[in-house]
Amino acid sequence: MVVVGAGPVGLTAALLLARRGLDVLVLEQHRAPYPLPRAVHLDDEVFRVLQAAGVADAVAVRSRPMAGLRLLDGAHRVLAEFARDPAAGVNGWPQGSLVHQPDLEQELAAAAERTPGITVVRGVEVTGLSQDGTTVDITAVDRNSGADRSVRARAVFGCDGANSTVRSSIGTSLRELGRPDRWLVLDVVSDEELPVWPGAHQVCDSRQPATFMPVTGDRYRWECRLRPGETVAHATTPERLRRLLAPVDPRKVEVVRAVEYTFRAAVADRWRAGRVLLAGDAAHLSPPFVGQGMGLGLRDVHQVAWKLADVLAGRAEEGLLDTYQAEREPHARALIRVAQLLGALMTGGGPVGDVVRHRVLAVVRRIPAVARLATDSRTPPLPRGPLVERRGRAGRRLAGTLVPQPEVLAGGRRGRLDDVLGPGAAELVRDGAGLTVRRDDGTVLAVDDPSGALAAWMGGARAVVVRPDRIARSAR
Ligand SMILES: Cc1cc2nc3c(=O)[nH]c(=O)nc-3n(C[C@H](O)[C@H](O)[C@H](O)COP(=O)(O)OP(=O)(O)OC[C@H]3O[C@@H](n4cnc5c(N)ncnc54)[C@H](O)[C@@H]3O)c2cc1C
């Protein structure tokens, strides 16, 4: 099995596949990991993917819970604040965490290094591929020696980012869902702790929309939309920096990077051709407003790794892979739409929009249902399909949703539910004797759920079949 690209999605794919017993070769064009930060936010659902890959605890140590979201006007007055609980929530991790993407990639790379079955080869650029149904032939160039290389694999994951070669090799392309948006991304470090609230800030000023947040340690991120024709040099003059960073004095911090990024909303028309599958930025691109770009990619590989492992092991028909795009694309599109909508709501509408926002937010922030919506990290359920059976009352309510992850007691030990469910499918059964987990390897465990979170989620259901990616398949 070959994974093209050792970014966060490719490395996570490799770990998930190796944990299912597959030998994985990761081919990465660059000789060293990408050192510059991009993603800074991970939600609690995505942390469960890192948990499945065996790196969540290590990443948690290098990240920190996010306090929530503050919407500010152009003068940085708070229009609304939506707090997030820093304690572990319904998914067993803080609802939002701030992380330095190179730290995350370092943890993933270190885990890949020590995991038997994974080989990461850097400095090899994949140039094309062809397939005959059960094998894929990959052509590549060794950037160290200039020599051509060829590799034969039983399947290929194209996790090679926005300009994916794998995507063009299978004749598919990205469909734009909106206009590209040019932003300045500014990474700053400071010896002193800056007077910044420990959450994400969105400056809702149509003249100069911006986002800023403390990341981890001494790192801070500012992003602001570039005006038409404006360059990074124009947007980073001392006067502009003073206004952007206010009340922080730019002379007291070090700007480690100022770069232009074009944020896009786009989805590939076909995510799979035979044994070649696309994941992460190769399959979709999201604007940054809800911090989900990388999260979508990590969900992709979590939801397809077990299917691919089953197909390659002969436990399932090839057709199982048809469910990949059918399940993932609507979810990715939904979150991209939310990001576009939030971006427009927070920054669009010109000066009139600014006034309306000011008035409307002053009222709606006090409505508990709105606050819940703004801070709830739950993402949409998967659509009905062969692996999401919405039959019966319990099935209609639960199938396609993620099972909560409380701390439970099982076999005399306290632990997170996912670890108790094990790597395969499992059934949660509730009867007069209490709650039982029946794993597909035959293990049966009585489970104590002190928080009552599982019972509350199951409601009237007596049994729920949970897929290996922790999504409820059916309930009765
Ligand atoms: C400024 C900014 C802020 C962001 N903020 C967030 C956020 O808060 N939360 C979030 O979830 N996401 C965020 N994102 C998005 C996130 O960074 C990306 O979605 C994520 O990096 C995608 O991961 P990936 O592994 O799919 O692709 P990449 O990280 O791009 O990795 C692809 C890898 O494939 C390699 N490769 C490419 N072509 C080849 C080839 N032909 N042969 C071999 N190797 C190849 C590349 O060198 C690279 O290492 C942000 C992005 C930006 C730019």
PDBQT file of the ligand as one rigid body, heavy atoms in Angstrom, charges set to zero:
ROOT
HETATM    1  C1  LIG A 501      -3.023  29.797   6.745  1.00  0.00    +0.000 C 
HETATM    2  C2  LIG A 501      -3.738  28.481   6.902  1.00  0.00    +0.000 A 
HETATM    3  C3  LIG A 501      -4.491  28.234   8.035  1.00  0.00    +0.000 A 
HETATM    4  C4  LIG A 501      -5.149  27.015   8.200  1.00  0.00    +0.000 A 
HETATM    5  N1  LIG A 501      -5.835  26.785   9.356  1.00  0.00    +0.000 NA
HETATM    6  C5  LIG A 501      -6.426  25.581   9.554  1.00  0.00    +0.000 A 
HETATM    7  C6  LIG A 501      -7.033  25.246  10.800  1.00  0.00    +0.000 A 
HETATM    8  O1  LIG A 501      -7.039  26.042  11.745  1.00  0.00    +0.000 OA
HETATM    9  N2  LIG A 501      -7.586  24.000  10.955  1.00  0.00    +0.000 N 
HETATM   10  C7  LIG A 501      -7.551  23.075   9.955  1.00  0.00    +0.000 A 
HETATM   11  O2  LIG A 501      -8.082  21.962  10.144  1.00  0.00    +0.000 OA
HETATM   12  N3  LIG A 501      -6.942  23.347   8.767  1.00  0.00    +0.000 NA
HETATM   13  C8  LIG A 501      -6.375  24.565   8.544  1.00  0.00    +0.000 A 
HETATM   14  N4  LIG A 501      -5.709  24.820   7.375  1.00  0.00    +0.000 N 
HETATM   15  C9  LIG A 501      -5.650  23.788   6.334  1.00  0.00    +0.000 C 
HETATM   16  C10 LIG A 501      -4.572  22.735   6.582  1.00  0.00    +0.000 C 
HETATM   17  O3  LIG A 501      -3.324  23.302   6.793  1.00  0.00    +0.000 OA
HETATM   18  C11 LIG A 501      -4.545  21.793   5.391  1.00  0.00    +0.000 C 
HETATM   19  O4  LIG A 501      -5.867  21.366   5.146  1.00  0.00    +0.000 OA
HETATM   20  C12 LIG A 501      -3.662  20.568   5.663  1.00  0.00    +0.000 C 
HETATM   21  O5  LIG A 501      -2.311  20.896   5.751  1.00  0.00    +0.000 OA
HETATM   22  C13 LIG A 501      -3.858  19.549   4.528  1.00  0.00    +0.000 C 
HETATM   23  O6  LIG A 501      -3.118  18.409   4.818  1.00  0.00    +0.000 OA
HETATM   24  P1  LIG A 501      -2.765  17.360   3.675  1.00  0.00    +0.000 P 
HETATM   25  O7  LIG A 501      -1.921  16.342   4.336  1.00  0.00    +0.000 OA
HETATM   26  O8  LIG A 501      -4.003  16.988   2.956  1.00  0.00    +0.000 OA
HETATM   27  O9  LIG A 501      -1.927  18.221   2.621  1.00  0.00    +0.000 OA
HETATM   28  P2  LIG A 501      -0.499  18.908   2.799  1.00  0.00    +0.000 P 
HETATM   29  O10 LIG A 501      -0.291  19.356   4.196  1.00  0.00    +0.000 OA
HETATM   30  O11 LIG A 501      -0.420  19.930   1.738  1.00  0.00    +0.000 OA
HETATM   31  O12 LIG A 501       0.525  17.734   2.531  1.00  0.00    +0.000 OA
HETATM   32  C14 LIG A 501       0.681  17.187   1.259  1.00  0.00    +0.000 C 
HETATM   33  C15 LIG A 501       2.063  16.550   1.180  1.00  0.00    +0.000 C 
HETATM   34  O13 LIG A 501       2.192  15.887  -0.082  1.00  0.00    +0.000 OA
HETATM   35  C16 LIG A 501       3.473  16.167  -0.618  1.00  0.00    +0.000 C 
HETATM   36  N5  LIG A 501       3.397  16.012  -2.077  1.00  0.00    +0.000 N 
HETATM   37  C17 LIG A 501       2.711  16.794  -2.944  1.00  0.00    +0.000 A 
HETATM   38  N6  LIG A 501       2.858  16.328  -4.201  1.00  0.00    +0.000 NA
HETATM   39  C18 LIG A 501       3.658  15.240  -4.126  1.00  0.00    +0.000 A 
HETATM   40  C19 LIG A 501       4.169  14.345  -5.087  1.00  0.00    +0.000 A 
HETATM   41  N7  LIG A 501       3.882  14.477  -6.392  1.00  0.00    +0.000 N 
HETATM   42  N8  LIG A 501       4.975  13.335  -4.687  1.00  0.00    +0.000 NA
HETATM   43  C20 LIG A 501       5.267  13.178  -3.353  1.00  0.00    +0.000 A 
HETATM   44  N9  LIG A 501       4.820  14.016  -2.410  1.00  0.00    +0.000 NA
HETATM   45  C21 LIG A 501       4.007  15.030  -2.778  1.00  0.00    +0.000 A 
HETATM   46  C22 LIG A 501       3.746  17.596  -0.177  1.00  0.00    +0.000 C 
HETATM   47  O14 LIG A 501       5.122  17.914  -0.231  1.00  0.00    +0.000 OA
HETATM   48  C23 LIG A 501       3.183  17.591   1.230  1.00  0.00    +0.000 C 
HETATM   49  O15 LIG A 501       4.130  17.197   2.186  1.00  0.00    +0.000 OA
HETATM   50  C24 LIG A 501      -5.060  26.043   7.178  1.00  0.00    +0.000 A 
HETATM   51  C25 LIG A 501      -4.307  26.289   6.023  1.00  0.00    +0.000 A 
HETATM   52  C26 LIG A 501      -3.654  27.493   5.884  1.00  0.00    +0.000 A 
HETATM   53  C27 LIG A 501      -2.839  27.718   4.643  1.00  0.00    +0.000 C 
ENDROOT
TORSDOF 0
